């Protein structure tokens, strides 16, 4: 059967069958996207971290899929045995050596690397085209573009935001990442963007110098909880908010929701601080 060449984020020309029927997804957010646009039946394998969709028929169907370990240690032998037509990977989430090994086994591995909201929308539309389901994807894409336009038209409050993503060591969302662009687009100024690296490490004492107006504590990859507040409050007395880490870092069918959620949250901190304190407010 004739294949077509797709150039991926690694600059490789990947030969892919028209409308691939057997899909392995090593990217949790893209797994959710595949199910949302009606491709769940074509998915033959996913990572242990592919947990969305979690409800309804789609959630039940996801639970039946072959689990292939984590994003950083996929079971390459199991993937090869599944004989997928295409493997979806991500430059940040998956290791290049796994991509190379699977490609050397003769499999089509398509690597993505969206680092902005616009990149993510374009990737989701591109994948719908690869699988021949543009009509199913179009309502989602339109909703994302509409939300993007609505948020862009709002006055930008520009509160200074710090978003830790790990503890021991403390790490934050930095520059040149999808989550950073989402925050900036929604009206925040990511103070960790001035630090070196895409996910810079930092000491708690640095928070005073970074001068955030707000700290957002996501539910993943590290699940922050009220138990983490004393450490932060030992060096900083400003507001903290617990937010949905999937909405912040996943690019998929909930992207429009993410734009509106974080734009509204950041807008509420564009005015002088209220007496909200450090109560959690889910994203």
Rosetta blueprint (number, residue, H / E / L):
1 X L
2 X L
3 X E
4 X E
5 X E
6 X E
7 X E
8 X L
9 X L
10 X L
11 X L
12 X L
13 X E
14 X E
15 X E
16 X E
17 X E
18 X L
19 X L
20 X L
21 X L
22 X L
23 X E
24 X E
25 X E
26 X L
27 X L
28 X H
29 X H
30 X H
31 X H
32 X H
33 X H
34 X H
35 X H
36 X H
37 X L
38 X L
39 X L
40 X H
41 X H
42 X H
43 X E
44 X E
45 X E
46 X E
47 X L
48 X L
49 X L
50 X L
51 X L
52 X L
53 X L
54 X L
55 X L
56 X H
57 X H
58 X H
59 X H
60 X H
61 X H
62 X H
63 X H
64 X L
65 X L
66 X E
67 X E
68 X L
69 X L
70 X L
71 X L
72 X L
73 X L
74 X L
75 X L
76 X H
77 X H
78 X H
79 X H
80 X H
81 X H
82 X H
83 X L
84 X L
85 X L
86 X E
87 X E
88 X E
89 X E
90 X E
91 X L
92 X L
93 X L
94 X L
95 X L
96 X H
97 X H
98 X H
99 X H
100 X H
101 X H
102 X H
103 X H
104 X H
105 X L
106 X L
107 X L
108 X L
109 X E
110 X E
111 X E
112 X E
113 X L
114 X L
115 X L
116 X L
117 X H
118 X H
119 X H
120 X H
121 X H
122 X H
123 X H
124 X H
125 X H
126 X H
127 X H
128 X H
129 X H
130 X H
131 X L
132 X L
133 X L
134 X H
135 X H
136 X H
137 X H
138 X H
139 X H
140 X H
141 X H
142 X H
143 X H
144 X H
145 X H
146 X H
147 X H
148 X H
149 X H
150 X H
151 X H
152 X H
153 X H
154 X L
155 X L
156 X L
157 X L
158 X L
159 X L
160 X E
161 X E
162 X E
163 X E
164 X E
165 X E
166 X E
167 X L
168 X L
169 X L
170 X L
171 X E
172 X E
173 X L
174 X L
175 X L
176 X L
177 X L
178 X H
179 X H
180 X H
181 X H
182 X H
183 X H
184 X H
185 X H
186 X L
187 X L
188 X L
189 X E
190 X E
191 X H
192 X H
193 X H
194 X H
195 X L
196 X L
197 X L
198 X L
199 X L
200 X L
201 X E
202 X L
203 X L
204 X L
205 X L
206 X H
207 X H
208 X H
209 X H
210 X H
211 X L
212 X L
213 X L
214 X E
215 X E
216 X E
217 X E
218 X E
219 X L
220 X L
221 X L
222 X L
223 X L
224 X L
225 X L
226 X H
227 X H
228 X H
229 X H
230 X H
231 X H
232 X H
233 X H
234 X L
235 X L
236 X L
237 X L
238 X L
239 X E
240 X E
241 X E
242 X E
243 X E
244 X L
245 X H
246 X H
247 X H
248 X H
249 X H
250 X L
251 X L
252 X L
253 X L
254 X L
255 X H
256 X H
257 X H
258 X H
259 X H
260 X H
261 X H
262 X H
263 X H
264 X H
265 X H
266 X H
267 X H
268 X L
269 X L
270 X L
271 X L
272 X L
273 X L
274 X L
275 X L
276 X L
277 X L
278 X L
279 X L
280 X L
281 X L
282 X L
283 X L
